[in-house]
Structure formats: structure tokens, C-alpha cells
Amino acid sequence: MEMRALNRYTRTAVTLHWLIAALIIATIPLGWYVASLRISPLKLQLVSYHKWIGVTVFLLALARLGWRMANRPPAPLPAAAWQQRTADVVHWSLYGLMFALPLSGWLFSSATGVPTVYFGVWQLPDLVARDRALASGLHLVHQVFGWLLMGLLLLHVAAVLKHHVVDRDGLMKRMSFLRME
């Protein structure tokens, strides 16, 4: 196997990365839009879509973390120690938020007394009893996690663009479907 192939992520890792990215990019504006709506059948349907995406991100993140634990990622590209530490913190924080954000949404939904029914078929168990005060706090936690995720995603994209435009070190090819060996 040539060296370039060894320095790439696997097809599975690439697929999971881009599926999760697409779902997160879809659900953030959906969540903002839903929050702006008054209670209506449309809002209830869009909230269901938002929940479905969140549960799917959680499940795909589980798969991705399992894959990452079983398959070593490629070696990091040469970088200053502080940049490598920052990249590690951002990546692991993104993993954490891929779990914490859907869980906080599920907890919030449970505390409001509105069940989460995955794809309208499988009702997830409530994680906490209905509690208006708890729901209010969990809503805030969910929002804060959403803003944190968005900030980390912007930092992640900025770093990737810096590697691509300034460093020209081929980093983007590592997580690309193009020329997968």
C-alpha cells in the first residue's frame, strides 16, 4: 500500500464524518427555525424531524466512535505542538457534543412531557419525569451545547481551510471520497 493511502481515513470513517456533518448542518437551522414558530401542526412536525436527526446523529456518532476505537486514524500532519493539542481538544469536544447535544434534547423533551418517537415509529423512553423547571434548564443547556457545537464547527472548518489554502498540505484529501484506495 502506498504511503498516501496510509495517511487517509477509511471509507467508513469518511462516510460517517460526512453523514454526521450533513445532518448537523441541516438540524442547526431547523432548530432555530422551529424555536421561532408558535405552536402549530407545522411546528410539531418540524420538532419531530429535529428529534429524528438528533437521534440519528447520536447513533452515527456511536458508530463513528466505535470505528475510531477499532481503527487507528492516520498519523497527524506535522504541526506545532499547540496546534496539535488544539486539534485534539476540538475533535474530542466535537465527539462529546455529538452525544451531549442529542442527549440534552432528549432530556428536554422528556421533561416537557413530549415523547421522542423516532421516525414516528419507536417511542424512546422518557429519561426524566415531566418537570417544567427542569425543562426550562435543559432547554438552556441544549441551546448552549448547540452554540458550542456551531463555534467548534466553525473553528474546525477554518482550520481545514487554513491547511488547504495556506499550508497546502493535503489535509482535505484525508477526509475525501476522491481517489479512495
C-alpha positions in Angstrom: 0.0 0.0 0.0 1.4 3.4 -0.9 2.2 6.0 1.7 -0.6 8.3 0.5 -3.2 5.6 1.1 -1.9 5.0 4.6 -2.3 8.7 5.5 -6.1 8.7 4.7 -9.1 7.9 6.7 -11.0 4.7 5.8 -14.1 4.8 3.6 -16.2 4.1 6.7 -14.7 6.9 8.7 -15.2 9.3 5.7 -18.8 8.2 5.2 -19.7 8.6 8.9 -17.9 12.0 9.0 -19.8 13.4 6.1 -23.2 11.9 7.0 -22.9 13.3 10.5 -21.7 16.7 9.2 -24.7 16.9 6.8 -27.2 16.1 9.5 -25.7 18.6 11.9 -25.7 21.3 9.2 -29.3 20.5 8.5 -30.5 20.4 12.1 -29.0 23.6 13.4 -31.0 26.0 11.2 -34.0 23.7 11.6 -33.8 24.0 15.4 -33.5 27.8 15.2 -36.5 28.0 12.8 -38.6 25.7 15.0 -37.8 27.8 18.1 -39.2 30.8 16.3 -42.6 29.2 15.5 -45.7 29.4 17.5 -47.3 26.1 18.5 -48.9 24.6 15.4 -49.1 21.3 13.4 -46.1 22.5 11.3 -44.0 23.2 14.4 -44.8 19.8 15.9 -43.8 18.1 12.6 -40.6 20.1 12.3 -39.8 19.3 16.0 -40.2 15.7 15.2 -37.8 16.0 12.3 -35.3 17.8 14.5 -35.5 15.0 17.1 -35.1 12.3 14.4 -32.0 14.0 13.1 -30.6 14.3 16.7 -31.2 10.6 17.4 -29.6 9.7 14.1 -26.6 11.8 14.8 -26.3 10.2 18.3 -26.4 6.7 16.7 -24.0 7.5 13.9 -21.7 9.1 16.5 -21.7 5.9 18.4 -20.8 4.0 15.3 -18.1 6.5 14.5 -16.6 6.4 17.9 -16.6 2.6 17.8 -15.0 2.6 14.4 -12.4 5.1 15.6 -11.5 3.0 18.6 -11.1 -0.1 16.4 -9.3 1.6 13.5 -6.4 3.9 14.1 -6.7 7.3 12.4 -3.9 8.4 10.1 -0.9 10.0 11.7 -1.3 13.7 12.3 0.3 16.0 9.8 3.4 17.9 11.1 2.2 20.9 13.2 3.3 23.0 16.1 2.6 21.3 19.5 -0.1 23.9 20.4 -1.8 23.3 17.1 -1.9 19.6 17.6 -3.2 19.9 21.1 -5.9 22.4 19.9 -6.9 20.0 17.1 -7.2 17.1 19.6 -9.3 19.2 22.0 -11.6 20.4 19.2 -12.0 16.9 17.8 -12.8 15.3 21.1 -15.1 18.2 22.0 -17.0 17.6 18.8 -17.3 13.9 19.7 -18.6 14.9 23.1 -21.1 17.3 21.7 -22.4 14.8 19.2 -23.5 12.8 22.2 -24.3 15.6 24.7 -26.5 17.7 22.3 -28.9 14.9 21.4 -29.0 13.6 25.0 -29.8 17.1 26.3 -32.6 17.4 23.6 -34.0 14.0 24.7 -33.8 15.0 28.4 -35.5 18.3 27.5 -38.2 16.6 25.5 -38.8 14.1 28.4 -39.0 17.0 31.0 -41.6 18.8 28.8 -43.7 15.6 28.6 -43.5 15.4 24.9 -42.2 11.9 23.9 -39.5 11.4 21.3 -40.8 9.0 18.7 -38.0 8.0 16.3 -39.3 8.2 12.7 -42.8 8.2 14.1 -42.4 4.5 15.0 -40.2 3.9 18.0 -41.0 5.8 21.2 -37.9 6.4 23.2 -38.4 6.1 27.0 -38.5 9.3 28.9 -35.3 9.9 30.7 -36.8 12.1 33.4 -40.3 12.9 34.8 -42.2 15.8 33.4 -40.9 18.9 35.2 -41.4 22.5 33.9 -38.5 24.0 35.8 -36.2 21.2 34.8 -37.4 21.5 31.2 -36.5 25.2 31.2 -33.0 24.5 32.4 -32.5 21.7 29.9 -33.7 23.9 27.1 -31.0 26.4 28.0 -28.4 23.6 28.2 -29.5 22.3 24.8 -29.1 25.8 23.3 -25.7 26.4 24.9 -24.5 23.0 23.5 -25.8 24.0 20.1 -23.9 27.3 20.2 -20.8 25.4 21.4 -21.1 22.9 18.6 -21.5 25.6 16.0 -18.5 27.5 17.3 -16.3 24.4 17.2 -17.5 23.5 13.7 -16.6 27.0 12.5 -13.2 26.6 14.2 -12.8 23.1 12.6 -13.7 24.4 9.1 -11.4 27.4 9.5 -8.5 25.1 10.4 -9.2 22.9 7.4 -9.3 25.9 5.1 -6.0 27.1 6.6 -4.4 23.8 5.9 -5.9 23.8 2.3 -5.2 27.4 1.3 -2.2 28.4 3.3 -0.3 25.2 4.2 -1.3 23.3 1.1 -0.5 20.1 2.9 -3.2 17.8 1.5 -5.2 17.6 4.8 -8.5 17.8 3.0 -7.7 14.7 0.9 -7.6 12.6 4.0 -11.3 13.0 4.6 -12.4 13.0 1.0 -14.1 10.3 -1.2 -11.9 11.3 -4.1 -9.3 8.7 -5.0 -10.1 6.4 -2.2 -7.8 3.3 -2.5 
